[in-house]
C-alpha cells in the first residue's frame, strides 16, 4: 500500500506562482510513476504533469512552459512548480502514485484546491 499526501495550493492572482508538494509513504519501492492531476467543476480529471522513476516527464499542452514537475526519489516526494497561473488553472489538484506490477495500481491524495483570480 502507498499513501500520498499533498500540501500547498491556495488562492493566487493571475500571473502568480504556487508550488504543490506531495509525499509518498508505505511501499514506496513499488512506485513506478508519480504525477499531478486536476479536476475543475463539471470537468473530468485530467493529467497535468507526470514523472517516471528515471526522470522522464510529460505535461499537458495547456501547462507546458509554465509548470515544472520534479521528484526526489530518496525522499519519495514530487513537486509541481506552477508559474504564470491563469484563471483556467483553477481546480482541485491531486497527487497520484502508480505502483506495483502491471496493470499497476493508482493511489491518490485527498486533493488540494488551487484558485486563480483574474
N, C-alpha and C positions, 0 to 999 in steps of 0.2 A: 504494500500500500504506500502511496505517496500523498502527502498533504502539501498544498500550496497556499500561501498567504500573501495577499497583495498589500501594498502601502503606497501612499502618495495620492494623487488626484486632488480634486478641489475645483475652485472657481478661478478663472483667469480671463483677462480681456483678450480679444482677438489680437494676434501678433505676439502674444506672450509665450512663455515656456512652462512646461511641467515635466517632472520626472516621476515615473512609476517604477516601483521595485517589487520583486516577488521572491520569496524564499521558499525553497522546497525542503521537505524533511521526509523521513521514513526510508523506504528502499530506494534512495536516490541513485544508487548504482544502476538501476534498471531504466533510468530516463534516457530516451533516445533524442528527444527534441523538446524544446520549450518555445512558447510563443505567447503573443498577446492578441486577443480577440476583442471586439467591441460590439455592442448592441444598442442601437438607438431606438427610441419609442416607435413601435409599429414596423420595425425593420428586423430582418434576420441577423443573427450573429454572423460577423464576418472576421476573417483573419486580417490583422493589422500588420504584424511582423512576426517572423519566426527565426529560430537559430538552432542549428544542429549541434551535436556534440563536437564536431570537428570545426565548428565556427562558420559554416555556410549559412548565409542569411537570405531571407526573401521578404519582400514588402508588398503591400497593396499599392497599386498605382497611385492612389489618392494621397499617400503619405510619403512617397519616395522623395528624397531630398530634404524632408522636414523632420522625419522621425529616424532615430537610430536605436537599434536593439543591441544589447551587449550581454555577455554571460560570463560568470565566474564559476567554472566547473568545480573548483576547490571549495568554494563557499556554497555551491548549489543555489546561486541567485541569478536572476535575469532582470535586466532593467530596460526601460523604454524611455529614452530622452525625446521629448516632443517639443519642437520649436515651431515658430511661425504658426501657431494654432489658429484654426478657423472655427467659426460657429458650427460648421458641419462636422467637426470632430467631437461635438458633444455626444456623449454616450456613456454607458457603463462599460468599463474595461475589465476584462477577465484574463487572468493568467492561466495558461494551460501547460501541463506537462504530459507528454506522451511517453509511455513506459511499457516495459515488458517485452514479450515476444509477439511477432506478427500474429493476429491483426492489431496488436497493441491495445492499450487501454488509456483513455483520456481522463486526466484528473484536472479539476477546475477549482479555482479560488472562488471566494464569495462575491467578487466584483468590487470595483471602486468607481465612483462617479467622477466624470470629468465634464465640466460645464464651461463652455467658452462663450463669453458675452460679446456682442457686436458693438 
